[in-house]
Amino acid sequence: MRLAFLGTPDAAVPVLRALVGGGHDVVVVVTRADKRRGRGGEVAPSPVKQAAVELAIPVVHRVDEALDRGAELGVVVAFGQLIKPDALARLQMVNLHFSLLPRWRGAAPVERAVLAGDSETGVCVMAVEEGLDTGGIYAVARLAIAPTETAANLRQRLVTAGVDLLLDVLARPGGIGEPAPQVGEPSYAAKITPADLELLWSRPAVELARLPRVGRAWTIFRGRRLLVLEARAVVASLRPGVLDGVVVGTVDGGLELVTVQPEGKAPVDAAAWRNGARPSIGERLGVGDG
């Protein structure tokens, strides 16, 4: 098929490459404009733009600029922008969405599934329409979430499954067909903020153990931020926030710190961090909690 591809981050790159490798004619790529990054203010393209340049595909930054390129279908993967109705009226589009819709519509479905403790998620090829991830479903693949799996690893598996699913849909004889309506109660996956990743020791240990799996979970130790990169829930009898060895008390047990990163320093084994910090008996992590 002649396709327009709309995407931005690293997760979208394997899909773009697979479409080209599968013999589809990607006539244009739409991605965000280049951004200035770092102290030097150097302009950096999106990962999708970098891949498109390597593949010699024209790149534009506005959806309207892709509508008169002869594409039969638009393929959207983590584009990060709402597509206006007038554009959808001119070009049919499908979206590769990393959840079992209608659960986790929105910007951060993978992270929200991990934080919620979901045991299963999936990837859908869905119709793009004006509403936020409300379109019908062409195909779905389901994946189990391992109890300690990180969001990064889960996303990688979803991308792999999504590539196969999308190629199968595009290869259907006679076209992609008609989508089936979403069924069930919707939930929404708001963008993850630093506040979502704060370790509040008044919460259950099992819930807190999910935060490092998303990345950049944090607490406060002696007035400075401490990232918790890996941790696990354990049985303990400590007041919330109190540190005993490498275990921090929670409302119903403890969170054992495995890997941490003090502010301005490299990641380190939690036991080595504790030996260097030498916390006093009863010293607490966090502020104003528990």
Buried (B, 14 or more C-beta within 10 A) or exposed (E): BEBBBBBBBBBBBBBBBBBBEEEBEBBBBBBBEEEEEEEEEEEEBBBBBBBBEEBEBBBBBEBEBBBEBEBBBBBBBBBBEEBEEEBBEEBBBBBBBBBBBBBBBBBBBBBBBBBBEBEEBBBBBBBBBEEEBBBBBBBBBEBEBEEEBBBBBBBBBBBBBBBEBBBEBBEEEEEBEEBEEBEEEBBBBEEBEEEBBBBBBEBEBBBBBBBBBBBBBBBBBEEEBBBBBBBBBBEBEBBBBBBBEBBBBBBBBBBBBBBBBBEEEEEBBBEEBBEEBEBEEEBBBBEEBB
